[in-house]
Amino acid sequence: MGSIETPTNPENGSGSATATVSPAGAADFYQKPHSVVNGMPPPAAEMTQIESDSLKKRRSSVLPLEVGTRVLCRWRDGKYHQVKIIERRKMQCGGPNDYEYYVHYTEFNRRLDEWVKLEQLDLDSVETVVDEKVEDKVTSLKMTRHQKRKIDETHVEGHEELDAASLREHEEFTKVKNIATIELGRYEIETWYFSPFPPEYNDSVKLYFCEFCLNFMKRKEQLQRHMRKCDLKHPPGDEIYRSGTLSMFEVDGKKNKVYGQNLCYLAKLFLDHKTLYYDVDLFLFYVLCECDDRGCHMVGYFSKEKHSEESYNLACILTLPPYQRKGYGKFLIAFLVSNGSLNYWRQEDAYELSKKEGKVGTPERPLSDLGLLSYRGYWTRVLLDILKKHKGNISIKELSDMTAIKAEDILTTLQSLELIQYRKGQHVICADPKVLDRHLKAAGRGGLEVDVSKLIWTPYKEQG
């Protein structure tokens, strides 16, 4: 994504004998040549004073910046990017205009929103605050019908369960991160989103989590005392998979209510449009761990309803930031929906957990942006491999029966790959071998392999 460079001021001219002082005074210092007296520029000390007065005048005219203001902000890459001011707060030891500003980088996802100091903002780039309702209306009038449809499709795809009013309410309630960082095991992790922790944690910038029971505390000393007493070395629940250093634990939300709630609080810090479920009795949590001589350390998880009327086989999925880009996200999806290698699919392995339950499944919407990417990658690879084996001579219903992937998910995936045509009132798969090979190459490598023989699991409805 392109960066926005810092705007530079025009070079100041050297002046001439006929130049005069601008009637606008010091405010025009950066735009016009310096004043000249008897053909000579002002002394350096006077220029410095003019600069200082100009800067003060400019600062006093725009400060404090209003919520909604757009301005350039220096990011961690050292470059300037446009931001929108979401919130502001008074500095404890400062003057009337000394504020910190919570900003949203308009180029990037909300996970990068942060508090910044005034010195990070380029006050020369301040844009007038515009009434957003008026701005939206003007923008809407300028849009073509096609552009409006594309925006509507994007809105629905990301937030199916939220109408426009609910989405605005959600964004207003969660607009500012309440917890900046957490400590979990040997990692200190910057958070991405707001999470509705109990009110007594509202003044905490950082929280400390026990990586085994997921209890959270305000101070490091509290965590250290807790760790001396906590006898857990893995998530509470049944270990249903162990292969090498990887383990998967099934945790029943009804039997381990506090753990389930703490996991939801933790996950919400890294998932934007997800409802936080306080009633975890209805859910099963599958926690993936890396194991060593100190215990089993959580790297990610997925959850699912025990009984879903909508045939959802996934409620939530997350790989914690320190463990991302290591194949664990695809592993979690593979565990849920395939238990076979993502590199070498075997049709009889696909959607193993869903097939054991005897039902076709789909993830609950909305998925996070990263979750959606992972799922699309999974669906693409498994379907392409089967189409290649069968040389395209297969129907969508047969694909659904073989993989336990919902027909709608198969259809949208194949449409995105332009492998579907509509003929004589029905969808027909067009699978040219060269096209399939090209798509498979573009899909990239698979994730970590799941050894189906190491799975020891019974569907919930058959337990007890």
Phi, psi and omega per residue, in radians:
M1 nan 2.281 -3.061
G2 -1.146 2.595 3.122
S3 -1.773 2.779 3.134
I4 -1.787 2.053 -3.100
E5 -1.330 2.738 3.106
T6 -1.130 2.262 3.116
P7 -1.181 2.463 -3.134
T8 -1.929 2.614 3.133
N9 -1.500 2.636 3.094
P10 -1.069 2.640 3.104
E11 -1.099 2.384 3.096
N12 -1.253 2.362 3.141
G13 -1.312 2.843 -3.114
S14 -1.443 -0.212 3.074
G15 1.522 2.965 3.105
S16 -2.595 3.005 -3.053
A17 -1.139 -0.385 -3.077
T18 -1.684 -0.067 -3.114
A19 -1.177 2.571 3.133
T20 -2.202 2.857 3.101
V21 -1.240 2.310 3.138
S22 -1.138 2.391 3.103
P23 -1.094 -0.381 3.126
A24 -1.279 -0.229 3.093
G25 1.286 -2.591 -3.011
A26 -1.095 -0.389 -3.111
A27 -1.097 -0.410 -3.140
D28 -1.675 0.272 -3.041
F29 -0.971 -0.723 -3.059
Y30 -1.438 -0.260 -3.063
Q31 -1.738 -0.423 -2.993
K32 -2.199 2.779 3.135
P33 -1.031 2.667 3.083
H34 -1.098 2.635 3.092
S35 -1.173 2.673 -3.080
V36 -2.233 2.330 3.108
V37 -2.019 2.083 -3.119
N38 0.936 0.645 3.093
G39 1.385 0.047 -3.102
M40 -2.043 2.382 3.081
P41 -1.180 2.748 3.124
P42 -1.129 2.667 3.119
P43 -1.071 2.804 -3.075
A44 -1.000 -0.725 -3.113
A45 -1.086 -0.694 3.135
E46 -1.179 -0.700 3.103
M47 -1.063 -0.759 3.131
T48 -1.063 -0.700 3.138
Q49 -1.157 -0.699 3.106
I50 -1.086 -0.781 3.108
E51 -1.024 -0.835 -3.092
S52 -1.080 -0.780 3.136
D53 -1.122 -0.696 3.140
S54 -1.090 -0.780 -3.127
L55 -1.115 -0.754 -3.139
K56 -1.092 -0.755 -3.119
K57 -1.105 -0.727 -3.136
R58 -1.149 -0.782 -3.139
R59 -1.054 -0.770 -3.095
S60 -1.191 -0.437 -3.116
S61 -1.381 -0.430 -3.088
V62 -1.946 -0.250 -3.062
L63 -1.697 2.631 -0.156
P64 -1.271 2.626 -3.141
L65 -1.194 2.428 -3.125
E66 -1.429 2.649 3.000
V67 -1.056 2.329 -3.100
G68 1.777 -0.269 3.120
T69 -1.114 2.477 3.032
R70 -1.868 2.377 -3.050
V71 -2.743 2.810 3.071
L72 -1.479 2.442 -3.090
C73 -2.313 2.391 3.100
R74 -1.353 2.089 -3.108
W75 -1.626 -3.090 -3.087
R76 -1.185 -0.286 3.086
D77 -1.465 0.047 3.124
G78 1.454 -0.092 -3.123
K79 -1.787 2.848 -3.132
Y80 -1.678 2.337 3.124
H81 -2.270 2.620 3.122
Q82 -1.268 2.378 3.103
V83 -2.275 2.818 3.001
K84 -2.052 2.300 -3.132
I85 -1.349 2.101 -3.089
I86 -1.641 -0.652 -3.093
E87 -2.731 2.835 3.070
R88 -2.482 2.716 3.099
R89 -2.530 2.542 -3.085
K90 -1.243 2.424 3.035
M91 -1.285 2.447 -3.074
Q92 -1.116 -0.731 3.140
C93 -2.032 1.543 -3.104
G94 -2.931 3.072 -3.129
G95 -1.430 -3.043 -3.077
P96 -1.127 -0.407 -3.120
N97 -1.841 0.193 -3.095
D98 -1.593 1.789 -3.123
Y99 -2.227 2.737 2.844
E100 -1.780 2.651 -3.067
Y101 -2.195 2.323 3.052
Y102 -1.623 2.101 -2.974
V103 -2.136 2.651 3.025
H104 -1.978 2.140 3.090
Y105 -1.338 1.977 -2.974
T106 -1.127 -0.336 3.118
E107 -1.400 -0.367 -2.900
F108 -2.096 2.959 3.106
N109 -1.148 2.719 -3.127
R110 -1.039 -0.317 -3.103
R111 -1.100 -0.329 -3.133
L112 -1.635 0.019 3.085
D113 -0.989 2.526 -3.096
E114 -2.822 2.882 3.008
W115 -1.453 2.362 3.124
V116 -2.270 2.738 3.073
K117 -1.479 2.807 -3.123
L118 -1.057 -0.622 -3.091
E119 -1.163 -0.244 3.085
Q120 -1.427 -0.205 -3.064
L121 -1.715 2.435 3.082
D122 -1.637 1.766 -3.033
L123 -1.173 -0.346 3.088
D124 -1.212 -0.257 -3.065
S125 -1.794 0.128 -3.084
V126 -1.042 2.271 3.057
E127 -1.839 2.523 -3.137
T128 -1.047 2.444 3.100
V129 -1.171 2.259 -3.136
V130 -1.972 2.422 3.037
D131 -1.058 2.049 -3.016
E132 -1.122 -0.566 3.130
K133 -1.143 -0.726 3.105
V134 -1.165 -0.735 -3.129
E135 -1.074 -0.766 3.131
D136 -1.092 -0.695 -3.116
K137 -1.140 -0.766 3.124
V138 -1.103 -0.770 3.128
T139 -1.074 -0.725 -3.123
S140 -1.080 -0.682 -3.135
L141 -1.145 -0.533 -3.100
K142 -1.428 -0.257 -3.059
M143 -1.375 2.571 3.008
T144 -1.403 2.894 3.115
R145 -1.046 -0.692 -3.126
H146 -1.100 -0.763 -3.135
Q147 -1.103 -0.716 3.114
K148 -1.076 -0.745 -3.124
R149 -1.095 -0.726 -3.131
K150 -1.093 -0.719 3.129
I151 -1.164 -0.739 3.103
D152 -1.050 -0.733 -3.140
E153 -1.099 -0.728 3.136
T154 -1.117 -0.730 -3.139
H155 -1.079 -0.803 -3.106
V156 -1.148 -0.710 -3.096
E157 -1.103 -0.638 -3.101
G158 -1.502 -0.503 -2.987
H159 -2.449 1.027 -3.035
E160 -1.021 -0.585 -3.029
E161 -1.528 -0.020 -3.095
L162 -2.009 2.202 2.975
D163 -1.418 3.083 -3.035
A164 -1.033 -0.737 -3.127
A165 -1.148 -0.748 3.139
S166 -1.150 -0.670 3.129
L167 -1.099 -0.747 3.117
R168 -1.108 -0.725 3.136
E169 -1.111 -0.741 3.119
H170 -1.061 -0.816 -3.083
E171 -1.187 -0.580 3.097
E172 -1.186 -0.746 -3.103
F173 -1.207 -0.580 -3.031
T174 -1.915 0.304 -2.959
K175 -1.166 -0.463 -3.109
V176 -2.079 2.254 3.071
K177 -1.100 2.317 3.123
N178 -1.616 -0.441 3.113
I179 -2.093 2.134 -3.065
A180 -1.439 -0.744 -3.111
T181 -2.475 2.765 3.004
I182 -2.295 2.737 2.990
E183 -1.973 2.169 -3.134
L184 -2.360 1.904 -3.084
G185 1.109 -2.253 -3.113
R186 -1.588 0.154 -3.087
Y187 -1.989 2.430 2.882
E188 -1.814 2.165 -2.961
I189 -2.121 2.240 3.012
E190 -1.293 2.330 -3.118
T191 -1.417 2.913 -3.089
W192 -1.966 -0.630 -3.001
Y193 -2.446 2.996 3.064
F194 -1.219 2.502 3.008
S195 -2.382 2.300 -3.010
P196 -1.370 1.188 3.071
F197 -1.135 2.782 3.105
P198 -0.956 2.650 -3.044
P199 -0.926 -0.566 -3.082
E200 -1.163 -0.173 3.114
Y201 -1.796 0.145 -3.086
N202 -1.101 -0.494 -3.101
D203 -1.633 0.198 -3.091
S204 -1.706 2.107 3.075
V205 -1.414 -0.544 -3.112
K206 -2.296 2.464 3.063
L207 -2.119 2.635 -3.126
Y208 -1.998 2.112 -3.105
F209 -1.841 2.410 2.898
C210 -1.292 2.163 -3.033
E211 -1.303 -0.104 -3.125
F212 -1.815 -0.835 3.138
C213 -1.747 -0.181 3.106
L214 1.159 0.283 2.959
N215 -1.121 2.530 -3.089
F216 -2.152 2.587 -3.053
M217 -2.388 2.859 -3.118
K218 -1.482 -0.489 -3.012
R219 -2.225 2.638 -3.137
K220 -1.054 -0.694 -3.117
E221 -1.091 -0.637 3.099
Q222 -1.101 -0.738 3.117
L223 -1.102 -0.756 -3.120
Q224 -1.083 -0.731 3.091
R225 -1.132 -0.719 3.139
H226 -1.074 -0.753 -3.077
M227 -1.133 -0.467 3.100
R228 -1.252 -0.392 -3.109
K229 -1.812 -0.447 -3.071
C230 -1.226 2.153 -3.086
D231 -1.712 0.065 3.110
L232 -1.398 2.457 3.035
K233 -2.194 0.161 3.097
H234 -2.829 2.892 3.114
P235 -1.024 2.537 3.088
P236 -1.182 2.453 -3.123
G237 2.301 -2.931 -3.068
D238 -1.735 2.314 3.029
E239 -1.363 2.029 -3.056
I240 -1.912 -0.041 3.133
Y241 -2.732 2.358 3.033
R242 -2.552 2.113 3.081
S243 -2.510 1.955 -3.075
G244 1.107 -2.148 -3.119
T245 -1.684 0.068 -3.110
L246 -1.782 2.377 3.080
S247 -2.340 2.626 3.036
M248 -2.160 2.280 3.132
F249 -2.012 2.379 3.039
E250 -1.717 2.097 -3.099
V251 -2.003 2.134 3.109
D252 -1.475 2.092 -3.110
G253 -1.060 -0.478 3.138
K254 -1.298 -0.665 -3.124
K255 -1.413 -0.449 -3.076
N256 -2.281 1.136 -2.992
K257 -1.109 -0.823 -3.095
V258 -1.103 -0.747 3.114
Y259 -1.065 -0.770 -3.130
G260 -1.086 -0.728 3.123
Q261 -1.174 -0.735 3.110
N262 -1.100 -0.662 3.101
L263 -1.110 -0.679 3.102
C264 -1.139 -0.749 3.082
Y265 -1.027 -0.814 -3.128
L266 -1.089 -0.834 -3.084
A267 -1.121 -0.628 -3.098
K268 -1.094 -0.410 3.091
L269 -1.142 -0.307 -3.076
F270 -2.165 0.094 3.100
L271 -2.223 2.246 -3.038
D272 -1.439 -1.319 -3.027
H273 -1.557 1.218 3.052
K274 -2.315 2.368 3.082
T275 -1.312 2.372 3.077
L276 -1.512 2.053 -3.094
Y277 -1.594 1.986 3.054
Y278 -1.414 -0.512 3.114
D279 -1.550 1.466 -3.052
V280 -1.496 -0.017 -3.130
D281 -0.990 -0.517 -3.023
L282 -1.470 -0.001 -2.988
F283 -2.107 2.645 2.949
L284 -1.941 2.399 -3.132
F285 -2.010 2.280 3.132
Y286 -1.970 1.875 -2.977
V287 -1.831 2.110 3.131
L288 -1.576 2.345 -3.073
C289 -2.306 2.580 2.882
E290 -1.667 2.284 -3.041
C291 -1.935 2.436 3.019
D292 -2.525 -2.929 -3.071
D293 -1.241 -0.176 3.111
R294 -1.613 -0.279 -3.132
G295 2.479 -2.910 -3.120
C296 -1.888 2.021 -2.988
H297 -1.801 2.156 -3.070
M298 -1.110 2.302 3.058
V299 -2.007 -0.368 3.140
G300 3.095 3.132 -3.136
Y301 -2.847 2.874 2.853
F302 -2.354 2.747 3.130
S303 -2.277 2.768 3.120
K304 -2.633 2.629 3.065
E305 -1.237 2.534 3.095
K306 -1.147 -0.678 3.110
H307 -2.386 1.912 -3.112
S308 -1.909 2.082 3.111
E309 -1.198 -0.437 -3.115
E310 -1.597 0.122 -3.133
S311 1.122 0.561 3.050
Y312 -1.326 2.252 3.039
N313 -1.798 0.140 3.094
L314 -2.642 2.310 3.040
A315 -1.762 -0.692 -3.035
C316 -2.718 2.545 3.101
I317 -2.521 2.404 -3.084
L318 -2.693 2.351 2.883
T319 -1.916 2.216 -3.116
L320 -1.111 2.529 -3.039
P321 -0.866 -0.718 -3.122
P322 -1.125 -0.312 -3.064
Y323 -1.903 0.138 -3.136
Q324 -1.336 2.783 -3.111
R325 1.113 0.505 3.074
K326 -2.122 0.134 3.118
G327 1.590 0.029 -3.073
Y328 -1.273 -0.568 3.111
G329 -1.087 -0.805 3.108
K330 -1.166 -0.576 3.103
F331 -1.106 -0.766 3.139
L332 -1.066 -0.765 3.114
I333 -1.150 -0.738 3.124
A334 -1.070 -0.687 3.136
F335 -1.139 -0.739 -3.137
L336 -1.213 -0.779 -2.924
V337 -2.024 -0.027 -3.125
S338 -2.502 -0.786 -3.043
N339 0.900 0.571 3.022
G340 -2.375 2.923 -3.128
S341 -1.125 2.355 3.065
L342 -1.280 -0.217 3.108
N343 -1.556 -0.627 -3.077
Y344 -2.301 1.443 -3.071
W345 -1.159 2.446 2.956
R346 -2.048 2.140 -3.001
Q347 -1.029 -0.504 -3.117
E348 -1.306 -0.226 3.130
D349 -1.588 -0.338 -2.957
A350 -1.078 2.420 3.134
Y351 0.913 0.887 -3.020
E352 -1.041 -0.838 -3.125
L353 -1.123 -0.726 3.127
S354 -1.162 -0.653 -3.137
K355 -1.208 -0.633 3.088
K356 -1.097 -0.545 3.111
E357 -1.457 -0.143 3.078
G358 1.260 0.632 -3.141
K359 -2.610 2.671 3.042
V360 -1.382 2.519 -3.069
G361 -2.348 2.862 3.075
T362 -2.650 2.634 3.103
P363 -1.253 2.584 3.085
E364 -1.208 2.418 3.078
R365 -1.658 2.704 -0.038
P366 -1.458 2.542 2.977
L367 -1.462 2.651 3.015
S368 -1.179 2.890 -3.132
D369 -1.044 -0.706 3.137
L370 -1.269 -0.638 3.095
G371 -1.120 -0.716 3.131
L372 -1.108 -0.713 3.106
L373 -1.079 -0.759 -3.136
S374 -1.107 -0.778 -3.133
Y375 -1.144 -0.746 3.122
R376 -1.079 -0.668 3.089
G377 -1.099 -0.741 3.115
Y378 -1.115 -0.908 -3.115
W379 -1.017 -0.750 -3.125
T380 -1.022 -0.860 -3.032
R381 -1.190 -0.795 -3.085
V382 -1.160 -0.682 -3.124
L383 -1.237 -0.709 3.128
L384 -1.097 -0.717 -3.140
D385 -1.101 -0.741 3.138
I386 -1.183 -0.743 3.114
L387 -1.071 -0.650 3.133
K388 -1.168 -0.718 3.126
K389 -1.104 -0.721 -3.062
H390 -1.646 0.082 3.111
K391 0.951 0.577 3.066
G392 1.386 -0.073 -3.110
N393 -1.488 1.234 -3.079
I394 -2.774 2.599 -3.124
S395 -1.693 2.928 3.110
I396 -1.138 -0.665 3.116
K397 -1.105 -0.725 3.119
E398 -1.134 -0.685 3.081
L399 -1.078 -0.717 3.135
S400 -1.134 -0.740 3.124
D401 -1.111 -0.676 -3.091
M402 -1.286 -0.612 -3.006
T403 -1.869 -0.264 -3.033
A404 1.133 0.306 3.023
I405 -1.507 2.399 -3.112
K406 -1.076 2.464 -3.086
A407 -0.977 -0.675 -3.140
E408 -1.080 -0.674 3.118
D409 -1.199 -0.659 3.093
I410 -1.114 -0.786 -3.101
L411 -1.082 -0.846 -3.112
T412 -1.142 -0.621 3.123
T413 -1.157 -0.814 -3.134
L414 -1.185 -0.595 3.076
Q415 -1.134 -0.698 3.120
S416 -1.137 -0.444 3.101
L417 -1.602 0.010 -3.119
E418 1.013 0.735 3.113
L419 -1.895 0.209 -3.112
I420 -2.125 2.375 2.987
Q421 -2.217 2.641 -3.136
Y422 -1.846 1.917 -3.089
R423 -2.233 2.288 3.051
K424 0.864 0.776 3.040
G425 1.395 0.170 3.106
Q426 -2.509 2.747 3.128
H427 -1.440 2.282 -3.124
V428 -2.098 2.322 3.130
I429 -1.440 2.230 3.091
C430 -1.945 1.848 -2.998
A431 -2.155 1.407 3.039
D432 -1.248 2.253 -3.077
P433 -0.933 -0.694 -3.127
K434 -1.167 -0.661 3.109
V435 -1.159 -0.735 3.118
L436 -1.082 -0.753 3.129
D437 -1.080 -0.687 -3.133
R438 -1.147 -0.739 3.117
H439 -1.166 -0.692 3.123
L440 -1.098 -0.694 3.115
K441 -1.133 -0.715 3.140
A442 -1.194 -0.486 -3.107
A443 -1.189 -0.354 3.089
G444 1.343 -3.046 -3.073
R445 -1.288 2.792 3.106
G446 -1.466 -3.041 -3.138
G447 -1.621 -2.805 3.105
L448 -1.172 2.545 -3.100
E449 -1.373 2.424 3.060
V450 -1.768 2.134 3.122
D451 -1.525 1.789 -3.058
V452 -1.014 -0.554 -3.094
S453 -1.164 -0.299 -3.127
K454 -1.600 -0.013 -3.137
L455 -1.444 2.165 3.074
I456 -2.143 1.703 -2.965
W457 -2.652 2.463 3.072
T458 -2.158 2.289 3.111
P459 -0.932 2.583 -3.035
Y460 -0.980 -0.705 -3.055
K461 -1.157 -0.301 -3.134
E462 -1.710 -0.114 -3.097
Q463 -1.359 2.583 3.011
G464 1.055 nan nan
